[in-house]
Each structure stands twice: as structure tokens, then as C-alpha cells.
């Protein structure tokens, strides 16, 4: 693991988050941590299915394992932002 590799991944996640936030208008924040948990749970289940299917040689129709992992990272970052916002409002 090298800093350059990590930076490439995190820079990509930041770009995705900004684009999706623009498309969805900040909807990922609307339901707070509970909504964030649901989004993460859906992605974790999706990840599990993708890995299990990959082990069986089944290709996904749409979202790849890489895309799903990026979404999981994105929702984790959103969760941290929600926590920061909640602590700043106290």
C-alpha cells in the first residue's frame, strides 16, 4: 500500500461524491444517520451478492464490485459528515 495508490482512490471517491450530490441534491443527508445506515446496509448486501456471484463465475449486469466498494466508501464519508454536522449543531 502506497500513499499514491490511496490518493488515487480517495480522489476518485471525492469526484463521485460531488457528482452524485449534484445529481441527488444532497438527498443522502436528508434522513441523517439512520438513512445513511440503510444506504450502507444495502451496499453491503450488494457487495456480498457480487462477491458470491463472482466466486461462481457470474458477471454482474450493472454495478461492479469496484463500484459497490466506492459507494460503500462514499456512504461512510457521508456518515462522518452527518456526525460532524450534528456535533456542530449542538
C-alpha positions in Angstrom: 0.0 0.0 0.0 1.4 3.4 -1.0 0.2 6.9 -0.5 -0.1 7.5 -4.2 -2.4 4.5 -4.6 -4.6 5.7 -1.7 -4.7 9.2 -3.0 -5.9 8.0 -6.4 -8.7 6.0 -4.8 -9.8 8.8 -2.4 -9.6 11.5 -5.2 -11.9 9.3 -7.3 -14.3 8.9 -4.3 -14.4 12.6 -3.8 -15.3 13.2 -7.5 -18.0 10.6 -7.4 -19.5 12.1 -4.2 -19.5 15.6 -5.6 -21.2 14.5 -8.9 -23.8 12.3 -7.1 -24.5 15.1 -4.6 -25.1 17.4 -7.6 -27.5 14.9 -9.2 -29.4 14.0 -6.0 -29.4 17.4 -4.4 -28.0 16.3 -1.0 -30.6 13.6 -0.5 -28.1 11.3 1.2 -28.2 13.7 4.2 -32.0 14.0 4.5 -32.6 11.1 6.8 -29.5 11.5 9.0 -27.5 8.6 10.3 -30.5 6.2 10.1 -30.8 6.8 6.4 -27.1 6.6 6.0 -27.1 3.2 7.8 -29.8 1.9 5.4 -27.8 3.0 2.3 -24.7 1.3 3.7 -26.6 -1.8 4.6 -28.0 -2.0 1.0 -24.5 -1.6 -0.4 -23.0 -4.2 2.0 -25.7 -6.7 0.9 -25.0 -5.8 -2.8 -21.2 -6.4 -2.1 -21.9 -9.8 -0.6 -24.0 -10.8 -3.6 -21.4 -9.6 -6.1 -18.6 -11.5 -4.3 -20.7 -14.7 -4.0 -21.6 -14.4 -7.7 -18.0 -13.7 -8.7 -16.9 -16.8 -6.9 -19.4 -18.7 -9.1 -18.2 -17.0 -12.2 -21.3 -14.9 -12.6 -20.8 -11.4 -14.1 -22.9 -8.5 -12.8 -25.4 -6.9 -15.2 -24.8 -3.4 -13.9 -22.8 -2.4 -10.9 -19.3 -3.9 -10.4 -17.6 -4.9 -7.2 -15.3 -1.8 -7.6 -18.4 0.5 -8.0 -20.0 -1.0 -4.9 -16.9 -0.6 -2.8 -16.6 3.0 -3.9 -20.2 3.6 -2.9 -19.6 2.0 0.5 -16.7 4.4 1.0 -18.8 7.3 -0.2 -21.6 6.5 2.3 -19.1 6.1 5.1 -17.7 9.6 4.3 -21.3 10.9 4.2 -21.9 9.3 7.7 -18.8 11.2 9.0 -20.1 14.4 7.5 -23.5 13.9 9.1 -21.8 13.2 12.5 -19.8 16.4 12.1 -22.9 18.4 11.2 -24.8 17.0 14.2 -22.0 17.8 16.6 -21.7 21.3 15.2 -25.4 21.9 15.8 -25.2 21.0 19.5 
